[in-house]
Protein backbone atom coordinates (compact mmCIF):
# COMPACT_ATOMS: atom_id res chain seq x y z
CA UNK A 1 0.00 0.00 0.00
CA UNK A 2 1.14 3.60 -0.56
CA UNK A 3 2.92 5.10 2.41
CA UNK A 4 1.88 7.94 4.70
CA UNK A 5 3.85 10.45 2.64
CA UNK A 6 1.88 9.55 -0.49
CA UNK A 7 -1.38 9.73 1.48
CA UNK A 8 -0.48 13.21 2.69
CA UNK A 9 0.46 14.30 -0.84
CA UNK A 10 -2.81 13.12 -2.34
CA UNK A 11 -4.89 14.72 0.42
CA UNK A 12 -2.99 17.99 0.03
CA UNK A 13 -3.81 18.00 -3.66
CA UNK A 14 -7.48 17.23 -3.04
CA UNK A 15 -7.67 20.10 -0.54
CA UNK A 16 -5.83 22.52 -2.84
CA UNK A 17 -8.06 21.73 -5.81
CA UNK A 18 -11.18 22.00 -3.65
CA UNK A 19 -10.22 25.58 -2.76
CA UNK A 20 -10.46 26.62 -6.44
CA UNK A 21 -14.00 27.78 -7.12
CA UNK A 22 -15.16 27.49 -3.50
CA UNK A 23 -18.38 29.50 -3.17
CA UNK A 24 -20.42 30.97 -0.35
CA UNK A 25 -22.50 27.79 0.04
CA UNK A 26 -19.40 25.82 0.98
CA UNK A 27 -19.64 24.06 -2.36
CA UNK A 28 -17.48 24.37 -5.45
CA UNK A 29 -18.61 26.09 -8.65
CA UNK A 30 -16.19 25.43 -11.49
CA UNK A 31 -18.08 25.01 -14.79
CA UNK A 32 -16.29 24.77 -18.12
CA UNK A 33 -15.42 28.21 -19.45
CA UNK A 34 -15.26 29.89 -16.04
CA UNK A 35 -12.26 31.61 -14.49
CA UNK A 36 -12.30 29.03 -11.69
CA UNK A 37 -12.13 26.16 -14.17
CA UNK A 38 -9.21 27.79 -15.98
CA UNK A 39 -7.45 28.23 -12.64
CA UNK A 40 -7.97 24.53 -11.87
CA UNK A 41 -6.44 23.65 -15.23
CA UNK A 42 -3.35 25.71 -14.56
CA UNK A 43 -3.03 24.26 -11.07
CA UNK A 44 -3.21 20.70 -12.40
CA UNK A 45 -0.63 21.35 -15.12
CA UNK A 46 1.70 22.80 -12.49
CA UNK A 47 1.25 19.81 -10.18
CA UNK A 48 1.84 17.37 -13.02
CA UNK A 49 5.01 19.14 -14.11
CA UNK A 50 6.31 19.20 -10.53
CA UNK A 51 5.66 15.44 -10.47
CA UNK A 52 7.98 15.05 -13.46
CA UNK A 53 5.29 14.47 -16.09
CA UNK A 54 5.16 16.01 -19.56
CA UNK A 55 2.02 18.10 -20.08
CA UNK A 56 -0.02 18.73 -23.20
CA UNK A 57 -3.37 20.32 -24.04
CA UNK A 58 -5.26 18.85 -26.99
CA UNK A 59 -7.66 20.68 -29.36
CA UNK A 60 -10.66 19.82 -27.17
CA UNK A 61 -8.96 21.39 -24.15
CA UNK A 62 -8.34 17.99 -22.56
CA UNK A 63 -5.21 17.99 -20.40
CA UNK A 64 -2.64 15.21 -20.71
CA UNK A 65 0.12 14.54 -18.18
CA UNK A 66 2.45 11.98 -19.75
CA UNK A 67 4.88 9.44 -18.31
CA UNK A 68 6.73 8.53 -21.53
CA UNK A 69 7.24 4.86 -22.26
CA UNK A 70 8.91 2.78 -24.94
CA UNK A 71 5.83 3.25 -27.15
CA UNK A 72 4.02 6.50 -27.92
CA UNK A 73 0.68 4.67 -27.65
CA UNK A 74 -1.10 5.70 -24.47
CA UNK A 75 -2.74 3.95 -21.54
CA UNK A 76 -4.65 6.67 -19.69
CA UNK A 77 -6.37 7.20 -16.37
CA UNK A 78 -8.42 10.20 -15.33
CA UNK A 79 -11.73 12.01 -15.14
CA UNK A 80 -12.63 15.74 -15.09
CA UNK A 81 -11.82 18.95 -13.19
CA UNK A 82 -15.03 20.92 -13.78
CA UNK A 83 -17.95 20.83 -11.34
CA UNK A 84 -21.66 21.45 -11.16
CA UNK A 85 -22.88 24.62 -9.46
CA UNK A 86 -22.37 24.30 -5.67
CA UNK A 87 -20.80 20.87 -6.21
CA UNK A 88 -18.48 18.73 -4.14
CA UNK A 89 -14.74 18.20 -3.94
CA UNK A 90 -14.53 14.61 -5.21
CA UNK A 91 -16.71 14.23 -8.31
CA UNK A 92 -14.23 14.08 -11.19
CA UNK A 93 -11.36 15.58 -9.22
CA UNK A 94 -10.71 12.34 -7.35
CA UNK A 95 -10.21 10.39 -10.57
CA UNK A 96 -7.74 12.91 -11.96
CA UNK A 97 -5.71 13.07 -8.75
CA UNK A 98 -5.73 9.30 -8.24
CA UNK A 99 -4.20 9.06 -11.69
CA UNK A 100 -1.59 11.67 -10.86
CA UNK A 101 -0.71 9.87 -7.63
CA UNK A 102 -0.41 6.52 -9.41
CA UNK A 103 1.90 7.84 -12.13
CA UNK A 104 4.07 9.78 -9.71
CA UNK A 105 4.41 6.71 -7.48
CA UNK A 106 5.37 4.55 -10.46
CA UNK A 107 8.04 7.07 -11.44
CA UNK A 108 9.41 7.14 -7.90
CA UNK A 109 9.57 3.34 -7.90
CA UNK A 110 11.65 3.39 -11.09
CA UNK A 111 8.96 1.73 -13.19
CA UNK A 112 9.72 1.71 -16.93
CA UNK A 113 6.46 1.59 -18.89
CA UNK A 114 6.02 -0.23 -22.18
CA UNK A 115 3.44 2.33 -23.29
CA UNK A 116 3.22 5.99 -22.47
CA UNK A 117 1.08 6.35 -19.35
CA UNK A 118 -1.09 9.43 -18.99
CA UNK A 119 -3.35 11.27 -16.61
CA UNK A 120 -6.25 12.64 -18.65
CA UNK A 121 -8.35 15.56 -17.36
CA UNK A 122 -11.31 15.79 -19.71
CA UNK A 123 -13.00 19.06 -20.64
CA UNK A 124 -16.53 20.01 -19.63
CA UNK A 125 -17.96 16.76 -18.29
CA UNK A 126 -20.65 18.49 -16.27
CA UNK A 127 -23.58 20.56 -17.58
CA UNK A 128 -22.30 24.04 -18.38
CA UNK A 129 -23.49 27.36 -19.80
CA UNK A 130 -22.98 26.00 -23.33
CA UNK A 131 -25.38 23.09 -22.63
CA UNK A 132 -22.68 20.66 -23.83
CA UNK A 133 -21.83 18.13 -21.13
CA UNK A 134 -19.09 15.49 -21.66
CA UNK A 135 -17.69 17.91 -24.23
CA UNK A 136 -14.06 16.81 -24.17
CA UNK A 137 -14.72 13.09 -24.34
CA UNK A 138 -17.28 13.44 -27.13
CA UNK A 139 -14.93 15.60 -29.21
CA UNK A 140 -12.03 13.28 -28.45
CA UNK A 141 -13.92 10.28 -29.76
CA UNK A 142 -15.64 11.98 -32.69
CA UNK A 143 -19.14 11.61 -31.24
CA UNK A 144 -19.45 15.40 -31.54
CA UNK A 145 -18.18 17.14 -34.65
CA UNK A 146 -16.15 20.32 -34.41
CA UNK A 147 -18.43 22.19 -36.80
CA UNK A 148 -21.35 21.46 -34.49
CA UNK A 149 -19.89 22.89 -31.30
CA UNK A 150 -17.27 25.59 -31.89
CA UNK A 151 -19.76 28.41 -32.48
CA UNK A 152 -22.18 27.38 -29.73
CA UNK A 153 -22.49 30.25 -27.23
CA UNK A 154 -23.70 30.80 -23.71
CA UNK A 155 -26.36 33.40 -22.90
CA UNK A 156 -23.78 36.21 -23.07
CA UNK A 157 -22.53 35.29 -26.54
CA UNK A 158 -19.30 33.71 -25.28
CA UNK A 159 -18.49 30.81 -27.63
CA UNK A 160 -17.02 27.35 -27.15
CA UNK A 161 -14.28 28.40 -29.57
CA UNK A 162 -13.34 31.31 -27.27
CA UNK A 163 -13.53 29.13 -24.15
CA UNK A 164 -11.23 26.51 -25.67
CA UNK A 165 -8.79 29.19 -26.80
CA UNK A 166 -8.70 30.68 -23.29
CA UNK A 167 -8.17 27.17 -21.92
CA UNK A 168 -4.99 26.92 -23.98
CA UNK A 169 -6.32 24.48 -26.55
CA UNK A 170 -4.57 24.54 -29.94
CA UNK A 171 -6.65 24.56 -33.11
CA UNK A 172 -7.32 21.09 -34.50
CA UNK A 173 -5.15 21.57 -37.57
CA UNK A 174 -2.32 23.55 -36.00
CA UNK A 175 1.09 22.21 -37.09
CA UNK A 176 2.59 19.96 -34.46
CA UNK A 177 -0.68 19.02 -32.77
CA UNK A 178 -0.19 15.47 -31.46
CA UNK A 179 -3.08 13.14 -32.16
CA UNK A 180 -3.14 10.65 -29.27
CA UNK A 181 -3.54 6.92 -29.85
CA UNK A 182 -5.08 5.13 -26.89
CA UNK A 183 -4.78 1.50 -25.85
CA UNK A 184 -6.94 1.80 -22.76
CA UNK A 185 -8.69 4.16 -20.35
CA UNK A 186 -9.50 3.83 -16.65
CA UNK A 187 -11.86 6.24 -14.89
CA UNK A 188 -11.76 6.05 -11.08
CA UNK A 189 -14.73 7.92 -9.60
CA UNK A 190 -16.61 8.24 -6.36
CA UNK A 191 -19.84 6.30 -6.40
CA UNK A 192 -22.47 9.01 -6.62
CA UNK A 193 -24.93 7.02 -4.58
CA UNK A 194 -25.26 5.05 -1.33
CA UNK A 195 -24.81 1.42 -2.43
CA UNK A 196 -21.15 0.91 -1.42
CA UNK A 197 -21.68 2.94 1.74
CA UNK A 198 -24.69 0.85 2.76
CA UNK A 199 -22.91 -2.42 1.92
CA UNK A 200 -19.80 -1.44 3.91
CA UNK A 201 -17.54 -1.99 0.88
CA UNK A 202 -14.76 0.39 -0.19
CA UNK A 203 -14.71 -0.08 -3.97
CA UNK A 204 -16.67 -1.62 -6.84
CA UNK A 205 -16.09 -2.43 -10.51
CA UNK A 206 -18.54 -0.95 -13.02
CA UNK A 207 -20.04 -3.28 -15.61
CA UNK A 208 -22.29 -0.82 -17.45
CA UNK A 209 -23.11 2.87 -17.52
CA UNK A 210 -26.85 3.26 -17.95
CA UNK A 211 -28.45 4.59 -21.08
CA UNK A 212 -30.31 7.88 -20.80
CA UNK A 213 -33.27 9.32 -22.66
CA UNK A 214 -34.45 12.89 -22.16
CA UNK A 215 -37.61 14.16 -23.79
CA UNK A 216 -39.20 17.60 -23.68
CA UNK A 217 -42.95 17.04 -23.41
CA UNK A 218 -45.42 19.84 -24.17
CA UNK A 219 -49.04 19.67 -23.00
CA UNK A 220 -51.21 22.29 -24.71
CA UNK A 221 -54.70 23.27 -23.64
CA UNK A 222 -56.52 26.59 -23.83
CA UNK A 223 -55.81 29.87 -22.05
CA UNK A 224 -58.86 31.46 -20.45
CA UNK A 225 -60.09 33.52 -17.50
CA UNK A 226 -59.49 31.83 -14.14
CA UNK A 227 -62.70 33.14 -12.57
CA UNK A 228 -65.27 32.90 -15.33
CA UNK A 229 -64.34 29.64 -17.07
CA UNK A 230 -66.39 26.72 -15.69
CA UNK A 231 -64.28 23.83 -14.44
CA UNK A 232 -65.90 21.32 -16.81
CA UNK A 233 -65.16 23.59 -19.78
CA UNK A 234 -61.48 24.05 -19.02
CA UNK A 235 -58.59 22.61 -21.03
CA UNK A 236 -56.14 23.20 -18.19
CA UNK A 237 -52.57 22.19 -19.02
CA UNK A 238 -51.50 22.16 -15.36
CA UNK A 239 -54.29 19.74 -14.48
CA UNK A 240 -52.96 17.55 -17.25
CA UNK A 241 -49.43 17.83 -15.91
CA UNK A 242 -50.57 16.91 -12.39
CA UNK A 243 -52.20 13.73 -13.70
CA UNK A 244 -49.16 13.03 -15.86
CA UNK A 245 -47.04 13.03 -12.71
CA UNK A 246 -49.34 10.42 -11.16
CA UNK A 247 -48.77 8.26 -14.23
CA UNK A 248 -45.04 8.93 -13.95
CA UNK A 249 -44.97 7.85 -10.30
CA UNK A 250 -46.93 4.67 -11.06
CA UNK A 251 -44.59 3.75 -13.90
CA UNK A 252 -41.52 4.46 -11.78
CA UNK A 253 -42.83 1.98 -9.20
CA UNK A 254 -43.58 -0.56 -11.92
CA UNK A 255 -39.98 -0.40 -13.15
CA UNK A 256 -38.28 -0.05 -9.76
CA UNK A 257 -34.72 -1.49 -9.75
CA UNK A 258 -34.85 -1.76 -13.57
CA UNK A 259 -35.08 1.92 -14.52
CA UNK A 260 -35.13 5.28 -12.79
CA UNK A 261 -37.00 8.37 -13.94
CA UNK A 262 -36.85 12.06 -13.06
CA UNK A 263 -38.86 15.13 -13.94
CA UNK A 264 -36.67 18.04 -12.90
CA UNK A 265 -37.66 20.77 -15.35
CA UNK A 266 -41.13 22.33 -15.63
CA UNK A 267 -42.41 25.56 -17.21
CA UNK A 268 -45.98 26.83 -17.05
CA UNK A 269 -47.45 29.31 -19.56
CA UNK A 270 -48.46 32.06 -19.15
CA UNK A 271 -47.71 31.43 -15.46
CA UNK A 272 -50.21 33.93 -14.08
CA UNK A 273 -52.45 33.48 -11.03
CA UNK A 274 -55.67 34.55 -12.77
CA UNK A 275 -55.30 32.66 -16.05
CA UNK A 276 -56.12 29.04 -16.82
CA UNK A 277 -52.73 27.70 -17.99
CA UNK A 278 -52.52 27.11 -21.72
CA UNK A 279 -49.31 25.12 -21.85
CA UNK A 280 -46.87 23.13 -19.71
CA UNK A 281 -43.43 22.05 -20.83
CA UNK A 282 -41.61 19.43 -18.79
CA UNK A 283 -38.51 17.34 -19.26
CA UNK A 284 -38.66 13.65 -18.43
CA UNK A 285 -35.51 11.59 -18.09
CA UNK A 286 -35.29 7.79 -17.93
CA UNK A 287 -32.16 5.75 -17.20
CA UNK A 288 -31.71 1.99 -17.51
CA UNK A 289 -28.76 -0.39 -17.92
CA UNK A 290 -30.52 -2.44 -20.64
CA UNK A 291 -31.52 -0.88 -23.95
CA UNK A 292 -34.77 -2.87 -24.17
CA UNK A 293 -35.85 -1.69 -20.71
CA UNK A 294 -35.03 1.90 -21.61
CA UNK A 295 -37.12 1.64 -24.78
CA UNK A 296 -40.01 -0.02 -22.95
CA UNK A 297 -40.30 2.50 -20.12
CA UNK A 298 -39.97 5.45 -22.50
CA UNK A 299 -42.60 4.20 -24.94
CA UNK A 300 -45.00 3.11 -22.18
CA UNK A 301 -44.95 6.55 -20.58
CA UNK A 302 -45.60 8.23 -23.93
CA UNK A 303 -48.53 5.91 -24.69
CA UNK A 304 -50.09 6.64 -21.30
CA UNK A 305 -49.59 10.37 -21.82
CA UNK A 306 -51.33 10.21 -25.18
CA UNK A 307 -54.33 8.48 -23.60
CA UNK A 308 -54.38 11.14 -20.86
CA UNK A 309 -54.25 13.94 -23.41
CA UNK A 310 -57.15 12.46 -25.34
CA UNK A 311 -59.25 12.18 -22.19
CA UNK A 312 -58.53 15.78 -21.10
CA UNK A 313 -58.66 17.26 -24.61
CA UNK A 314 -55.02 18.35 -24.48
CA UNK A 315 -52.60 18.10 -27.37
CA UNK A 316 -49.13 16.64 -26.83
CA UNK A 317 -45.78 16.96 -28.53
CA UNK A 318 -42.38 15.60 -27.60
CA UNK A 319 -38.83 16.53 -28.58
CA UNK A 320 -36.02 14.05 -28.06
CA UNK A 321 -33.23 15.94 -26.30
CA UNK A 322 -30.97 12.97 -25.58
CA UNK A 323 -31.08 9.32 -26.61
CA UNK A 324 -27.95 7.62 -25.30
CA UNK A 325 -27.62 3.85 -25.27
CA UNK A 326 -26.16 1.99 -22.29
CA UNK A 327 -22.35 1.73 -22.37
CA UNK A 328 -20.91 -1.60 -21.24
CA UNK A 329 -17.36 -1.46 -19.96
CA UNK A 330 -14.71 -3.58 -21.68
CA UNK A 331 -14.83 -7.15 -20.36
CA UNK A 332 -11.05 -7.56 -20.32
CA UNK A 333 -10.60 -4.33 -18.35
CA UNK A 334 -13.32 -5.39 -15.93
CA UNK A 335 -11.60 -8.74 -15.43
CA UNK A 336 -8.28 -7.00 -14.85
CA UNK A 337 -9.77 -4.72 -12.19
CA UNK A 338 -11.51 -7.63 -10.48
CA UNK A 339 -8.25 -9.58 -10.50
CA UNK A 340 -6.22 -6.75 -8.98
CA UNK A 341 -8.77 -6.16 -6.22
CA UNK A 342 -9.10 -9.87 -5.45
CA UNK A 343 -5.32 -10.20 -5.19
CA UNK A 344 -5.43 -7.48 -2.54
CA UNK A 345 -8.05 -9.45 -0.60
CA UNK A 346 -10.68 -6.73 -0.84
CA UNK A 347 -14.35 -7.80 -1.14
CA UNK A 348 -16.12 -5.79 -3.83
CA UNK A 349 -19.22 -5.89 -6.02
CA UNK A 350 -19.86 -5.53 -9.73
CA UNK A 351 -21.98 -2.42 -10.15
CA UNK A 352 -24.12 -0.51 -12.63
CA UNK A 353 -23.37 3.21 -12.88
CA UNK A 354 -26.66 5.09 -12.83
CA UNK A 355 -24.78 8.35 -13.39
CA UNK A 356 -23.30 9.35 -16.73
CA UNK A 357 -19.53 9.62 -17.16
CA UNK A 358 -16.91 10.39 -19.79
CA UNK A 359 -16.08 6.69 -19.73
CA UNK A 360 -19.37 6.02 -21.53
CA UNK A 361 -18.03 7.80 -24.60
CA UNK A 362 -14.44 6.53 -24.38
CA UNK A 363 -15.85 3.00 -24.20
CA UNK A 364 -17.18 3.36 -27.74
CA UNK A 365 -13.62 3.72 -29.07
CA UNK A 366 -11.18 2.39 -26.48
CA UNK A 367 -11.04 -0.53 -23.99
CA UNK A 368 -12.42 1.25 -20.91
CA UNK A 369 -13.12 0.45 -17.29
CA UNK A 370 -14.44 2.26 -14.23
CA UNK A 371 -13.57 1.86 -10.56
CA UNK A 372 -16.07 3.20 -8.04
CA UNK A 373 -14.81 4.46 -4.69
CA UNK A 374 -17.16 4.56 -1.72
CA UNK A 375 -18.59 7.97 -0.88
CA UNK A 376 -20.86 9.05 1.96
CA UNK A 377 -23.85 8.69 -0.37
CA UNK A 378 -23.94 12.36 -1.38
CA UNK A 379 -22.84 13.92 -4.66
CA UNK A 380 -23.34 17.11 -6.68
CA UNK A 381 -23.53 18.92 -3.35
CA UNK A 382 -21.15 20.40 -0.76
CA UNK A 383 -21.61 17.37 1.54
CA UNK A 384 -19.96 14.98 -0.93
CA UNK A 385 -17.01 13.18 0.67
CA UNK A 386 -14.88 10.02 0.77
CA UNK A 387 -12.56 8.71 3.47
CA UNK A 388 -8.78 8.63 3.22
CA UNK A 389 -8.44 4.86 3.59
CA UNK A 390 -10.74 4.20 0.63
CA UNK A 391 -8.97 6.83 -1.45
CA UNK A 392 -5.54 5.33 -0.81
CA UNK A 393 -6.84 1.84 -1.53
CA UNK A 394 -8.14 3.15 -4.85
CA UNK A 395 -4.76 4.75 -5.60
CA UNK A 396 -3.05 1.40 -5.15
CA UNK A 397 -5.65 -0.38 -7.30
CA UNK A 398 -5.11 2.19 -10.06
CA UNK A 399 -1.33 1.84 -9.82
CA UNK A 400 -1.50 -1.95 -10.15
CA UNK A 401 -4.13 -1.84 -12.88
CA UNK A 402 -2.05 0.55 -14.99
CA UNK A 403 0.98 -1.72 -14.74
CA UNK A 404 -1.11 -4.78 -15.58
CA UNK A 405 -2.77 -3.20 -18.62
CA UNK A 406 0.55 -1.71 -19.72
CA UNK A 407 1.90 -5.26 -19.86
CA UNK A 408 -1.05 -6.98 -21.56
CA UNK A 409 -2.59 -4.32 -23.82
CA UNK A 410 -3.20 -5.55 -27.34
CA UNK A 411 -1.27 -4.32 -30.33
CA UNK A 412 -4.25 -2.27 -31.48
CA UNK A 413 -4.12 1.47 -30.84
CA UNK A 414 -7.18 3.65 -31.28
CA UNK A 415 -6.63 6.97 -33.08
CA UNK A 416 -8.49 9.99 -31.75
CA UNK A 417 -9.24 13.25 -33.54
CA UNK A 418 -8.50 11.45 -36.82
CA UNK A 419 -10.43 12.36 -39.95
CA UNK A 420 -12.05 8.96 -40.26
CA UNK A 421 -13.47 9.34 -36.74
CA UNK A 422 -14.36 13.04 -36.50
CA UNK A 423 -15.12 13.92 -40.09
CA UNK A 424 -12.96 17.03 -39.72
Secondary structure, DSSP 8 states (H G I E B T S, - for coil): ---HHHHHHHHHHHHHHHTTTB-TTSSB---TTSHHHHHHHHHHHHHHHHTT-EEEE-TT--EEEEE--SEEEEEEEEEE----TTB-SSTTHHHHHHHHHHHHHHHHTT---SEEEEEEEES--S--TTS-TTHHHHHHTTSS-HHHHTT-B-TTS-BHHHHHHHTT---TT-TT----EEEEEEEEEE-SSSHHHHHT-SEEEEEEE-EEEEEEEEEE---EETTTS-GGG---HHHHHHHHHHHHHHHHHHTTTT-EEEEEEEEEES--TTEE--EEEEEEEEEESSHHHHHHHHHHHHHHHHHHHHHHT-EEEEEEEEEE--EE--HHHHHHHHHHHHHTT---EEEEE-S--THHHHTTTS-EEEEEE---S--SSTT----HHHHHHHHHHHHHHHHHHHHH--S--EESS-HHHH--
